[in-house]
Amino acid sequence: MSRNLVSLLVFLIVAIAVFNVISMLMMTVIDKRAEIAILKTQGASRGEIVSTFLAQGFLIGLFGAGLGVLLGVIGARHITDLAHWLESLLGRKLLNSEIYPIDYLPSVLSWGDVVTIVAVALSLNFLATLYPAFRAAGTRPAEVLRYE
């Protein structure tokens, strides 16, 4: 049951990150409307505009997933040492054995879980970049450049 709850928690964290990617890309599309319109008037195709924003979203997702794997693996490998360091710094036990059934933080790194989480995160990130990319490709140059 605790494994299912941790999986749900990780999924929710990834979902929040995906919504941040969507909002950031949408803000980029809105901010760059004039530049997109100029590219379209110079002959950029709908596919080129879509691929530009898909590449930007992919790089954001790849960087985020890589940083998450790096910090997660380091955290999983050293959480027990970090807990002991905090206990010595604070002068008290973080997990009192009278209250909790354990007095240390167990951590098992499962590379299968890491790969699954990265695959889900990158897949959701790809899906999240589709809407802003197609929205950017749907920019009408005449409407945007009318007031520039």
C-alpha positions in Angstrom: 0.0 0.0 0.0 2.8 2.4 0.8 4.4 1.7 -2.5 1.2 2.6 -4.3 1.0 5.9 -2.3 4.6 6.8 -3.2 3.8 6.0 -6.9 0.8 8.3 -6.7 2.8 11.0 -5.1 5.5 10.8 -7.7 2.9 10.9 -10.5 1.3 14.0 -9.0 4.7 15.7 -8.8 5.3 14.9 -12.4 1.8 16.1 -13.4 2.5 19.4 -11.6 5.7 19.8 -13.5 3.9 19.0 -16.8 1.4 21.8 -16.1 4.3 24.2 -15.4 5.8 23.2 -18.8 2.4 23.9 -20.5 2.1 27.3 -18.9 5.7 28.2 -19.7 5.3 27.2 -23.3 2.0 29.0 -23.6 3.6 32.2 -22.2 6.4 31.8 -24.7 3.9 31.4 -27.6 2.0 34.5 -26.5 5.3 36.5 -26.0 6.7 35.4 -29.4 3.5 35.9 -31.5 5.1 38.7 -33.5 8.3 36.6 -34.2 6.2 33.6 -35.1 4.1 35.8 -37.5 7.3 37.1 -39.1 8.6 33.6 -39.6 5.4 32.5 -41.2 5.4 35.5 -43.6 9.0 34.6 -44.6 7.8 31.1 -45.5 8.1 29.0 -42.4 5.7 26.1 -42.6 3.3 25.0 -40.0 5.4 21.9 -39.4 8.6 24.0 -38.8 6.8 26.1 -36.2 5.5 23.0 -34.5 8.8 21.3 -34.5 10.5 24.3 -33.1 8.2 24.4 -30.1 8.3 20.6 -29.7 12.1 20.8 -29.6 12.0 23.5 -27.0 9.6 21.4 -24.9 11.7 18.3 -25.3 14.8 20.1 -24.1 13.0 21.4 -21.1 11.7 17.9 -20.3 15.0 16.3 -20.9 16.8 18.8 -18.6 14.1 18.4 -15.9 14.2 14.7 -16.0 18.0 14.6 -16.0 18.2 16.9 -13.0 15.4 14.9 -11.2 17.3 11.6 -11.8 20.5 13.1 -10.6 19.0 14.6 -7.4 16.8 11.6 -6.8 19.6 9.0 -7.1 21.9 11.1 -4.9 19.1 11.5 -2.4 18.2 7.8 -2.4 21.8 6.8 -1.9 22.6 9.3 0.9 19.3 9.8 2.8 20.5 7.7 5.8 23.7 9.7 6.1 21.8 12.9 5.7 19.4 11.9 8.5 22.3 11.0 10.8 23.9 14.3 10.0 20.7 16.2 10.8 20.3 14.2 14.0 23.8 15.2 15.1 23.2 18.8 14.1 19.9 19.1 15.9 20.8 17.0 18.8 17.7 14.9 18.7 16.4 11.8 16.9 14.3 12.3 13.8 12.6 8.9 14.1 12.0 8.0 17.7 12.0 4.2 18.0 9.3 4.5 20.7 6.9 6.1 18.3 8.0 4.6 14.9 8.8 0.9 14.2 12.1 1.9 12.7 14.9 4.3 13.9 16.5 4.9 10.5 15.4 5.9 7.0 15.6 2.9 4.7 16.2 3.5 1.0 16.3 1.1 -1.8 17.2 2.4 -5.3 15.3 0.5 -8.0 16.6 1.4 -11.5 13.4 -0.1 -13.0 11.4 2.5 -11.1 13.7 5.3 -12.2 13.4 4.3 -15.8 9.6 4.1 -15.5 9.4 7.5 -13.9 11.6 9.1 -16.5 9.6 7.5 -19.3 6.3 8.6 -17.9 7.7 12.1 -17.3 9.1 12.5 -20.8 5.9 11.1 -22.3 3.7 13.5 -20.4 6.1 16.3 -21.3 5.8 15.5 -25.0 2.0 15.5 -24.7 2.1 18.8 -22.8 4.1 20.4 -25.6 1.7 19.5 -28.3 -1.0 22.1 -27.5 1.3 25.1 -27.3 3.2 24.0 -30.4 0.0 23.7 -32.5 -1.3 26.9 -31.0 1.9 28.6 -32.1 1.6 27.1 -35.6 -2.0 28.4 -35.8 -0.9 32.0 -35.5 -2.3 34.2 -38.2 0.3 36.7 -39.3 -2.1 39.3 -40.6 -3.9 39.6 -37.3 -0.7 39.7 -35.2 1.2 42.1 -37.3 -1.7 44.5 -37.8 -1.0 46.3 -34.5 2.8 46.0 -34.6 
